[in-house]
């Protein structure tokens, strides 16, 4: 088996795990499921390794590369395929809104609906219903992060205000990784509660995972959230959103906020 064949075998598994049904282009059946993937789909600009259909409409491409290939330069090729759909294919946009590049062990993703599209690494492919949800959204997460309302500072110390504002500036610049350093006793958990609330309410974050290194810290974090009174609504956090303190491997799908320690996860 060649390196590229091995990569495609791994990509097939990843797509299937995410709920995609894989078909050859000679036997296309969109009624087979919510998400259908066509191998080596013919386009005006060549052949896409995988063309993804969700809700019977083309929504994304996957460019397959052999193990060890540097994916950060492949976005241009994916962009060419996104603009080359045949007229016979119904679609979620022209060009297609989403693109993946994958070696089977590494996968990158670009949301072209973002204000400044940029590829990012993933652990897995998205499910068909997730892509449909994003394709039908008026604004994407990165856009909403740029439009966050002013912070209500009444109960916050100056260090907490600076931490939240700087974090939100970083996220608005499409920098998803950030580090907040605060001294002992400066209210780190209370700071986290405030920006988690803002991410859920104003940015529309679907679910937030809060990791702690000891289970007793998970108990403390849970109490902090249970006692938190929202500054703009006046109700407690738990009156508005469900919280789960993870005690098993099962994540409650209706919970917007989950607390976990390494032993539990």
Buried (B, 14 or more C-beta within 10 A) or exposed (E): EEBBEBBBEBBBEBBEEBBBBBBEEEEEEBEEBBBBBBBBBBBEBEEBBBBBBBBEBBBBBBBBBBEEBEBEEBBEBBBBBBEBBEEEBEBBBEBBBBBBBBBBEBBBBBBBBBEEBEBEEBEEBBBBEBBBEBBEEEBBBBBBBBEBEEBEBEEBBEBBBBBBBEBBBBBBEBEEEEEBEBEEEEBBBBBBBBBBBBBBBBBEBEBBEBBBEEBEBBBEBBEBBEEBEBBEEEEBBBEEBEBBBBEEEEBEEEBBBBBBBEEBE
